[in-house]
Amino acid sequence: MTLAQELENLEQMHNRGALSEAEFVQAKARLLQPTAAAAAAAPRVGPSALNGLRRSHSDQWLGGVCGGLSAFTGVDSWLWRLLFALMVICAGTGLLLYVLMWILVPLEPETYRTPLSNNS
């Protein structure tokens, strides 16, 4: 049920006398408050979720695509590898998709560690 339909139902109940004026105002405020808060909290312009997809440095066999998909989705990388292998068997679509992702998905940034100092 949409917000407009719910507001219309509230108004009909108020007109029939099923809701008092105070109850009508409270119910209407309850319906409108979450949408106003959600609209205020929602970013107007921002990066999409796919912008977080990166190829992996640490979990890679070829290009790090399956390791990156694993980190992005929470599904184990071996399942992604199996899925791509099955798609290669089925008309080669897995190979095409893997190569496209290898080219188009950026590599995750390397983390640099400072070397430990020897105090000897």
N, C-alpha and C positions, 0 to 999 in steps of 0.2 A: 504494500500500500504506500502510495507516495505521500509526501508531506502535505500537498494541497488537498488530497482526499481525506487525510486525517483531520486537517483543520476544518474542512467542510462537515465532517461527521460531528466534530465537537460543536460547531455552530448549530447544527440541526438538533443535537441533544439539548443545547442551551435554549433554543427556541421552543422546544417541546416542554421545557420545564424540568427535564431530568437532571440538569446541572444548574446550580445557583451561579450568580455572577462571580463570586469569589472562586468557586471550583473551576468555572470556565477560564478565568484569567490564569489560575495556577496551571491548569492542563495545557493551555496555549503556550505559556512561558516554558514549560517542560519540553514541549515539542520544538520550540524555536531555539532554545538555548544551545543544545548540542550542535545544531547546524551553524549557528553564529560562531561558536567556539572553533568548530572544525574549519570554517572558512577563514577565520583569523589566523589559525595556526598553520594552515596549508601554505607552502611556499608558492608564490606566483610564477616565478621563473627559477628553475633549478635543474641540476643534472639528472638525467634519468638513471634508473637502477643499472642499466646495461653499461654505463660508463665505469662501473666498478669492475668489470670483467677484464682480467689481465692474464697473460700466459705466465706459467710458473717457472721460476729458476730452479727450485729445489725438487720439484716432483715432475720430471720430464723424461721421456724416452726419446722423442724426436724434437718437437717444437715447444713442448710445454702446454699444449692446448688442453689436453685432458686434465692435467694438474690444475690449470687455471679454472676450468669448468668445475672441478671438484671443490676448490676453495670457494667459488662463487655460489654453488648450489648446495653444498653440504653432502653431496653424493660422492662415495668413494671413487677415486680415479680409475680403479680397475674396472668399475662398471661402465665408465665413459669409454675406456679403451675397448671393452667388449662390444659396446653399442656401435662404435665406429667400425670395428672389425666386421660386425654383422652387416652394417650398411655398405661396406666395401664388397661383401659377397653379393649383396642385392644391388646389382646394376652399377656398382662403383660410386654411388652417391656419397658414401662415407669418405672416400679419398678426396673427392672434390670439395666437400664441406670442410674437411680437415685442413686442406691446403689453403682454402679461402680464409679460414679462421687464423691460420698460421701467418698469413700475410696481413690481415686486417686488424687483428686483436693485438694491442700493444703488449710488450713485455713488462712484467712488473718491475718496479725500480729496485735496484740492488741496494741492500743494506750494508753500509760500510761500518766496520768495527775498528776501533782504535787498537793498535797493537799494545800488548802488555809491556810495561817497562820493566827492565831488569835492573834491580838496584845492586847488583854485585860489583 
